[in-house]
Amino acid sequence: MALAQCYRPEPLIEAFLDDLWSVKGLSDNTLSAYRSDLQHFDQYLQLRQLSLPYVGREAIQDYLGLRFDQGVASTSSARLLSSLRRFYGFLLTRQLISEDPLALIASPKLPRKLPDTLSEADVDALLAEPDAADTVEGRDKAMLELLYATGLRVSELVGLTLEQMSLRQGLVRITGKGGKERLVPMGELAITELERYLRENRPALLEYGQSDVVFPSSRGRMMTRQTFWYRIKLYAQRAGISKALSPHTLRHAFATHLLNHGADLRVVQLLLGHSSLSTTQIYTHVANARLQALHAAHHPRG
């Protein structure tokens, strides 16, 4: 019997996830997705009297084929393969298995999906919608301005603390995915809006409790991502924006508009906190489409 057959799957999965958390600094959502992928695969194997730590390539291919027959999206299967590759790589490094069952299995090719974004006119309409004189809307206005000025992830924005922000230097210090730190400039308009918000709106939000987050909820606590996403959709509706939005719409607009105005791709990569340039390159397709449209509209032989 191989060494790995002696191990039950549940403790191995948790040990793997603990390793990802401590070494890679992955988020709870990512770890939860890995756990779900491995648990579902383990359930499939148990029905066939197979063991998760000791499985061959054929069983993995059969599972992928079953998912294909069930109409599971290729993006989900690609994520599953990523989970399995990391898990079996973890077992290999600890010498719990002697061969990688995924060594000869290729990941499905995924279509490059362009991120949802807004035009500059749409962004202007969205940012103009909140009423700065209202306590909650004044907070939201500052949040939207900062989000568009910096390209922060929504989770980074709602968790932003006062010590991470320097209005004098015009910078925010963000610890992103994998524990990587980056400094992002805020821009004059965002700084002006933040100064107004900190002076006029934030003290009223903290009437019922103290918090070091820059943008507390109406109860003086850290706002959830879901709450802020609801607020974005509210202002988009009021501004008459009918495009499909996502929680990262302003982050995508930040990157696309920078590239449209001539920013270097590697600079945008650093500002977004992407570990790989290939992740940022998706935005070049959006920018190139706009350049082609401008060329067709204005070139005499367009």
Disulfide bonds with the S-S distance in Angstrom:
none
